[in-house]
Each structure stands twice: as C-alpha cells, then as structure tokens.
Amino acid sequence: MSGSAFLLQQSLRLPHRILDGSKQCKQTVASLFSGAGGLDIGFKKAGFQTVWANEYDKTIIPSYKKNFPDIPFDGRSIRDIPNEDLPCDVAGVIGGPPCQSWSEAGARRGIKDPRGELFFEYLRVLKHLRPLFFVAENVHGLIHSRNLSFFKTILGMFEDEKYEVSWKLLKASDYGVPQDRERVFIVGYRSDLKKKFKFPSPLKNKPTLRDAIGDLADVSPGTDGKVKNHVFMDSGYSPIFLSRNRVRSWDEQSFTILATERHIPFHPQAPKMIRLENGSRGFVPGQESQYRRLTIRECARIQTFPDDYEFVYSNMRHAYKMIGNAVPVELAHCIAKKIALDLFPNEQAD
C-alpha cells in the first residue's frame, strides 16, 4: 500500500446519521475525556455523530475545537458537570478516563490518584444517560496484577448498571494501525438488548511505517514541511531512552507512540542502534545525522489521524502528548463499525 493510498483510506468519511424522531436518537454519542478526538473520528467513520464532548486539558481544547467546530463542547472537569448539563438521548457513551494512574511507565498510583477515580465519574454519566452502549479505553496497566482487584470492581459496577460487558487487550497493529500499541477496551451493551459485544477479528494485513509515512518529505528541526504539523522537536535523549534500540525499519510497525517527546521513536531512515560496551545503545558511526525523532505529523499518521486534522499548540511537547494519549483512529473505527452492525444493522451505508 502506498503512502497516498494509506492516507486516502484514513481520510474516508461516512455520513452522519440523525434518523427518525424517536426519543432514543440513533447513532449518536457523547464523548467523555475526548482528548484530540481519535475515538470521535473513528466513530464518525462508522456513521456515528458526536453530539456532545468534554475535555478538561487546556492544552488539548484548542485542537478539539479547531477540528470539531460544530460539536457542543464542555471544557469543565467532568466532576464539575452536573447531570442536568449532560446531553439527552444519546445512543452511546465513549471515552478513555485519563490513563496516567494505571500506566506501567508512570507513577502507578491507580485508584489512589484522583485521576484514577475518574472511572467513577464515567459510571455516573452512564447511570444518568442509560445509553444503548458504552466504550471505555485504557492502558495495559489497568489489568496488571496490582490493579486487577479494582479492574474487576469496575467491571462489576458496569454490570450492576445492567450492561452486558466485554473486555479485551487489543493490539492496534491488528486493526489497521502501523504500531505495536496495546490498550484495554471495555464495551458494554445495555442488558435489555439481549446482545453481547464480540471484538472484531484481527485484519489480515498490517500496515507498515512505509505505508504510513513513506511519502512524507524529510524536514529540519522546528520547521514545517508542506504538510501541516510536519515538524519535530530536537531535544536531548535520556539514558533510559538510549538503553535500547529505538529504530524500527520501513517494513515494520512503529514502537508505541507515547505521550512525551522524550520517548518518541526515531525515524526509520536511521539504521538500527548498536549495542555499546556499557550495555546502552548508540548510533552507527558515520550515520549520526540520520537519527531524529518522528515529527508531530508522522506520529499522527502512525496514530492514523488524517492529514486534515490540524494540531494547535504553543509548545510542541503538548502536541506529542495529545497524539500519544489519543486512541488510534482506525482502531476506534473497527470497534465502532462492529457496534453499528450489531445495534443499527438497518442504518448502514450500502
């Protein structure tokens, strides 16, 4: 698959659906912890319409508003939004409560971190809106042994709200995303529907870095190319980052795009890093100039954001953060498409 063909695939849009005038609006969703909107775009591609969104991070809000200007938006903390200010009659609730509390790369405070408690706010919204379905996404660390008791409690609370719950650790590379990323997805169908969500089977073909970014011209530090946000931050590298190889070749999938520029992988133009005598990794002598971070746009492509998505930021660190925290668009699309087929089989495009 060529880079242009891959981009065309990611840019596909399906029409919004606001169908009959029944009390339960069809194929509409409320988006919680929206971030840059990866879930929203994926669900839009499957025929859903986001009718209300909430994001509290002031470094992300300008990007969301820029790219979703017509979606009613609430920038308050979800804790400060009373039930009466929530939307009415949505078919689904989607969103990933902040993941830093559960991340294996973070402080691992879990429920002891106030951000970990936001799962309960998600449940409050669910209890109030009673949508047909919900989708919650989080990091691999959520199912680590140290968090397993809380994870089981959360699943039980979803079930107590009368939802048939399914969960699975998904590999993004199995669903059209050129990246190793693994994330936990929890999907629930309201019990009265008498249906249980089954996760879609992995796709046969895995796109590579060449598919995703092979058509993008090289750039210099801090300068945009012809493609918006095609710029990279040229800062130093920590000993932890240099402790192992950070280069994937053109015909492989990327390492996980993380939410900090300090851990963004090197561009595949560089040769694999070599092992040094002290056990760390280093650059191949004579090839040092080939080692650079992936640009903001390259990271976005690897997260399967379309090129018409413009990231708005005053500091490049914020751009890397919002992209790294996003749900890959194509992974979201695969989940959304399965939900649409399950719950709205008569509303699909020919």
N, C-alpha and C positions, 0 to 999 in steps of 0.2 A: 504494500500500500504506500503510495507516495505521500509526502507531507501535505500537499494541497488536497489530496483525496481525504486524508485523515481529518484535516481541518473542516472540509465540507461536511463530513459526517458529523462532527461535533457541532456545527452551526445549524443543523436541522432544527426546524421549529414545527410543532404541530399546533393547530388552532386551539384557542381557549374554548371551554365548553361551559356555558351557562344555559341549561336546557329548560325544563319546564318550570312552572311556578310553584312547585311543591315546597312544603316547609323545609324539607331537607335538601339544600342546594346540592346539585350533583357535581362531582369532580372539582370541588373547591377545598382549599386547605388553609389552615392557619399555621404560620411559620414561626416557631419559637427558637431563640438563640440562633438567629438567621445567619450570622456571620456575613461572609461575602455572597452567600446565596447559592452555593453549589447544589444543595438539595432542591431549592426552588427552581433552578434551571432544569435539573433532571426531571422534576415532576411536570414542569411546563412542557417538556418534550414528549411526555406521555399523555398530554391532553388535560392536565390539571391547571387550575388557576389559583394562585396565591391571592387571597382576599384580605389578608392582614399579616403583618410581620412585626417582629420585635427583636431588637438588638440593642444592647446597652453600651458596648465598647465604642467610645467616641472616635477611635482611630479607624473603625470599620464603617461607621454610619455613612460618611460621605460617599463611599464606593457603592454601598447598597442603594442609596437614594439616587445616585447617578444612573445606575443600571436598571432600577425598577421604579421609575418616577411615578407610575400610576398606582402603585400598591400602597394602601393605607399603612402608615408606619408609626410605631410607638417606640420611642427611644428611652423609655424608663426601664429601670430594673424590673424584672418580672415580679419581684417581691412587692413592688410599689403599684402594681396594676391590679385594681380590684376586679372582681368577677364581672361587675356591670359594665366595665370598659372593654371586655373581651368581645370578639366578633360573635355573631349569631349564626347558627345553622350551617356550619361547615361540615363537609364530609370527612375530613381528616385533619389530624394534628401531626406536624413533622418538626423535627429539630433534634439537635445534639447538645444536651447540657454541657457546660464547659468541662473539658477533659483533663485539665492540668492536675486535678486532685487524684486522678487514678493513673496517670501516666507513669510508665516504668522509667522514663527519662526525667521525671520531675521529682517533686518532694515526696510524693506518695502518701499524702495525708488523708486521702479518701474522704470519708464522711466527717472527719474531724476538721476539714477545711470547709468554710462557708460555701465555697463553690460546689463542693460535693453534695451539699444539702439542696441544690437547685433541682435535683431529681424530684424532690417533694413538691416543688412549685410546678413542675411538669405534670405531676399527678393531680395537683389541684385544678389546673386548667382542663385536664382530661375529664375529671369528675364533673366539672361545671358544664362543659360543652357537649359531652356524650357523643363524640363523632363516631362514624362507622368504623374508622380505623385510626391507628397511630403508627408512627415510625420514629424510633429513638436510636441515635447512633453514638458510639463512644469508643474509647481506645481499648486496645487489647488488655491493658492493665486492669480493666474492670472485672475480668474473670480470673485474675491472678488469685492464687490461694489465699492471700492476705485480705482480699476483698470479696471472696466468694460468699461469705455469710450475708453481707449487705446486698450482693447481687441477687441472691435467692430471695431476700426480703423484698427487694424491688419487684421481682417477677411475681411474687405472691400478692403484692399490693395492686399490680396491674390486674391480676386475676380477680382480686376482691372487687374491683370496679366492673366486673362482668365482661372481661375481654379474654378471648382465646389467644394465648400468647405463644409466639415462636421466636427463637433467637438463634443466632449463628455467628461465628467468627468468619468473616469473608475476606478473601484476598482480592484486592482491587484488580490485579492483573488477570483474574478470571473473567472480568466483566468489562473489557474494552479499555482498560486504563493501563498505560505503559509504566507500571510502578509496582514495587513489592508490597505496598501498604496493606496492613491488616487492621480491620476495625470490627467491633461488635455491633450488630444490628438487632434491634428488638422490634418486632412487628406484631401488632395486635388487631384482631377483628372483633367487633362487638359480638357478644355471645349469642344474641338473638338472630344473628345472620346464619348461624349454624355452619360456619366455614372456618377453616384454619389455614393460615398463610403457609405456603411451601416455597422455600427460597428457590429462585431460578437456577437451572443447571449452568455450570461454567460454559463460557463461549469457547469454541474450538480454536480460534485464532487469537494470539496475544500480540497487540501492537508493540512495537519496539521504540527505542529512542529515535531511530531514524525516521520511523513513521510520524512521530510526534513533532520533532524539532529539526529534522534534516534539511528543511527548506529555508530555515532562518539564517540570515547572514550573520557573520561574526560581528561583534561590537567591541568598543573600547569601554573601560570603566566609566560609569557615570554619564554615558551618552546614549540617547535613544536612537535606535535604527529607524527604518521606515515603518516598522510595526510598533504600535503603542506599547509602552512599558517594557520594551526590549532593552533593558539596562541592568547592570549588575553592580553590586557593592563590593569594592576592592579593599576589604579589611583583612587583618591578620587571621591566622588559624591557631586554634588552641592545641595543646599537646594531646588532648583527648581526641580531637578531630583527626589528628595526624597519626593516631595509634593504629589505624588500619586503612586498607585501601578504600578510597572514596571515588573511584572512577568505574563507571560501567561503560561497556563498549556500545557502539551504534546498534548492534543487533541484539542487545539485551534490554531488559526493563530497568528503569531507574531504581536507585535506592529510594526509600520513603522520603517524600518532601516534608521536612519538619518545619515547625513554626518559628525557627530562628535562623537568621542568616549565617550564624557561626557553624551550622551543621548542614548547609545546603551542599549537595554533591558537586563534584567537578564536572565540567563539560566533557562529553565523550570524545572530543578531539584529542584529549591527552592520553598517553599510554597508561596502563595500569601502574599504580605506585609500587615501588620496590621496597623490600624489607631491609632495614639498616641494622648495623651491628648491635645497637642498643634495643632492638626489638620494635622500634617505631617504624613508620613508613616514610618514604621520601620520594622526591621527584626523580625521574630518569634524567641523568646528566645530559645537558645539551637540549633538553626538551622543556625546561622550566617555564618558558613563555606560553606553553600550551595549557597550563593548569590555571583555570579560572572557574569561579562559581557559575552555576547556571543563572541566567538572567531572570528577572521577575516574569517576563512573558514566557520563557522556557518552562519555568516552574508551573505557570498557569496552564500551558499546553499539556504538561505531564499530568496535571490535575484535571485535564480535559475541559477547561474553560474555553469558550470560543474567543476568537481574536477581537470581536466587537465588544467584549467586556473590558471596560476601562477602569483600572485600579487608581483610586485617588488617594494621595498620601503626601505628607510633608517630609517624611523620613522613610527611606527605603526599607528600614527594618520593619516598619508597620506593614508594608506590602508583603514581604516574605512571611510575616506572621499570619496575616489573614488568609493567604493562599495555603500555607501549611496546615492551618486549622480547618480548612474547608473540606466538605465531603466531595469527592471527585464526581463531576457531573455525570459521567457515563455509568458509574456505579449506582448513583441515585436514580438514573433513568431506568436501569434494569429492574430495580426494586419497584419503582412507580408503575412501570409497564405491566408487571405481574399483578399488582394491586388493581389496576384499571381493568385488566382482563377478568379478574376474579369478581369484582364488585360492580363493574359497569360494562358488561360484555356487549350490550346493545348500543353503546355510545362510541365505539371505536371507529377511527377513520378507515375507509376501505383500503 
